[in-house]
Amino acid sequence: MLRIEIDGATPTPDQLAPAVLANYGHFTAMQVRDRRVRGLDEHLRRLDEGNRELYGTGLDGGRVRALVSHALADDVRDASVRVVVFGPTDPAVLVAVRDPATAPERPQRLLPVAYQRPLPHVKHLGGFGQSLHRARAAAAGYDEALLTTPDGVVVEGAITNIAFLDGDDVVWAEADWLHGITMQLLERALPARRAVVRLADLRSYRGAFLTNSLGVVAVSGVDDVEYEVDADAIARVQAAYDTTPWDPFE
């Protein structure tokens, strides 16, 4: 961890305690390059909407921008940044700055699990279920857990959104999920549609990919369904993502 600030200052133990003990709040995660981020307006909208849902009041985007800029200071230009709004009442804003990260290059294998996040449209704290299933997937030799409904509707990855390749078409799994920022940006940049996808349907698609704040990564298989990775198709998705402009915090 490079730096943590709460409301623009180095936190005291008393200030950190609600983040550790209350486990109530919401957040957004982003990759910063040259003090810029893709989809800044979407991140600010996510925080504002999450704040209204959990605390009954909005969160000023200008304040968030200033807090992130302050935490980056003059010495950090590239970073992984997490903005966390936390506390059972009178929420504080924590900004965590860590080393930058990128999406894995190796195609990912997914283990389906029947689990859905509570309040899925909010990127909230308290992701024990997701962490548990990711850990169990890793222990079984997989890279990510694929969350599904009890009757086998594909929802999302534990920390990702998922899309499938249907011929030349991109199909985003339609369900009660978190509408990820990278997914939002790709939906604008890349012709695609949404559709309900069931585990029983997976062999009818010729491939898949995952998205999150780290970017885009191909899927090589879901349980016993194997996909031959189409490097050209994944490159087209990546190229569409790369067209997204980088927004400054200042």
N, C-alpha and C positions, 0 to 999 in steps of 0.2 A: 504494500500500500504506500503510495507516494504521499497522499495528503487527505485528511478529512476535516471539513469545516461544517459547523452548524450555524445557520443564519449569519454566515460570513466571518466566523471566528473559530479559533481552535477550541474544541469542546472540552468541558469539564466532565468528570465522571457523573455528576448529577444530571448533566444534560444528555449524556449517552444512555443513562439508565432506562428511560422510556423506550428507546429503540430496541434495547435488549430484552426488557421484561414485558412490555405491553404487547409487542408483536402486532401492532395495528397501524396500518397506513398503506401508502401506495408509492409507486416509483416509476421511473423510466430509465433505460440504459442506452447509452450511445457511444459511438466511436468518433473521436475528435481528431481531425488532422489539420495542421496549420491553424489551430484555434477555430476551426469550422466543423460543422456537422451537417449531414444530410437530413432533410426533413425536420428542421428546427420547429417550424410552425406546428407540425404534427406532434412532436414531443411536448410542446407547450400546451397544445389542446388536450392531449392525454392527461397531463398533470392537472389542468383546470377542471376537466370533466370528472377525474377521479376525486379531486378535492370536493367538488360539489356533491358527489354521491356519498362520500364518507364523512364529510364535515359540514355540509350544507352551505358552503361558501366557495367562491372561486379562488383561483390562485393567479396572481398577477404575473403575466409572462415577462414583463420587464424586470421584475424582481428576480425571477429565476435566471434570466440571462446574466444579470449583474452578479448573482451569487456564483454561477459557474465561471464567469470570467475572473472573479476574485480568487476562486480556488485554483484556477490554472496559473494565476499570478503572471509574472513575466518570464518564468523559467520553463514552462511546460507548453509545448505546441501540439504534441501528439499524445493522446491518452484514451483510456477507457474511462468514461464518466458515468456515474450513477447519481441521479437526483432522487432522494427519498424524502417523502413527507410523512412524518410519523408522530405518534402520541395519541392517547385516547381522547384528549381534549387539547385545545390550544396548540395545534400542530406546529412543529418546527421543520425546517428544511435543511436536510443534510446533503452535502455534496462530497462524494468520494471520487478521488482521482487516482487512477492506477495506470500501469503501463498499457500501451495500446495492444490490441489483439486483432487477429484476423480469423476468418472462417477456416475450418480444416480443409486441407486439399484432398484428403482421402474420402471417397464416397462413403456415406454412412449406412449402417445396417440398423434397422429399427425393430424393437420388440413391442408388439401390441399389448396394451393392458386396458382393462375396463376401468376407467377412472376419468372423472371430469372435475375440473377445478370449481370451487364455489365462486359465485359472482364472476364468471369467466371474462366478461367484457372489461373488467378493471384489472390493471396490472398491480395487484395488491401484495402486501407482505404475507408471510405465513405459508410459504409454498412447501410444507412438509411432504404432502402427498407426491408432488412432482419430484422432489429430491429423492424420496424413497424409491419411486419407480425408476428413476434414472440410475440410481445406485444398483438396483437389482438387475436392470438391463445390462449395465457394465459388467456386473459379476457373471452374467450369462454369456458374455462375449459380444454384446451389442454396443452401439454408440449412443443411442437415444431411445427413449420410450415413446411410443405412439399411443396417445390417449384416445379411447373410443367409448361410445355409449355401451351399456350392457348388451344391446342387440346388434352391436358390430358396426355402428356408424363411425367413420373416421372423424375425429374432432381436430386435433392438433398434436404437435410434439410436446414434450414436457416443457421445453423452452423455445419452441419453434412453431412456425406455420408450415403447412405442407401443401404442395401443388403436384399435380400429376400431368403427364404428357399423354395426350390422346391424339395419335397421329402428329400433326404439326400444332395442335391446339394445346394451350395451357389451361388446366382445370384446377381451380382452388377448391379444396374440400370445404363444403358448406356445412356449418354447424354452429353451436353456441361456443365460440372461441374468443380469444383475445385478437383483435384486429391489429396485427403487428405493424410497426412503422415501415419496415422493409417491404412487407406485403402491400401496404397502401401505396408506396412509391412505385412498386412494380406494376400494380394494377393500372396506374396512370400511364406507364411507359410501355407496356407490353399488352398486345391483344390477348384477352383471356376471358374466361367465364367461371362462374361458380356452379357447383353441383354437389348433391349429396353423394358421397362415396362410401361404400360399405367394404368391409374386409373381403367379403365374397366377390367383390368386383375387381380386386387388385390385379388379377391376371389379364384383365381386359385393357389395362394401360401399359404403355411401353416404357414408362420410366417415371421418375419423380424427383423432386428436389425440395430442400428445406430452406427457410429464410429466418433470420433473426437479426439482431443488431450487429452481428459480426459479418453478415452478408449472405451469400448464396452457396449452397453445397449440394452436390448430387446425392441421390439415394441409390444404393446398390441392391437393397433388398429389404423386404418387410417380412419378418418371420421366415417362412419357407418359400416365399415368392421372391424370385431373383430378377433383377433388372440389369440389362446390359446398358451401361452408361453411354448416352449419346453425347459425346463431347461437343459436337457442333451445337446441339440444342441448348446445352448448359451454357456454352459460350454466348449464345444469343441472349439468354436470360441475364447473364452477367453484364453483357454490353448494354442492355436496357437499363440495368441498375446503375451502370457507370455514367449514364447520361444525366443522372440526377445532380443538380447543382449542390455545392457546399455552401451553407449559410453561416455567416459570422455571428458570434455572440455579441460583439460590441456594436 
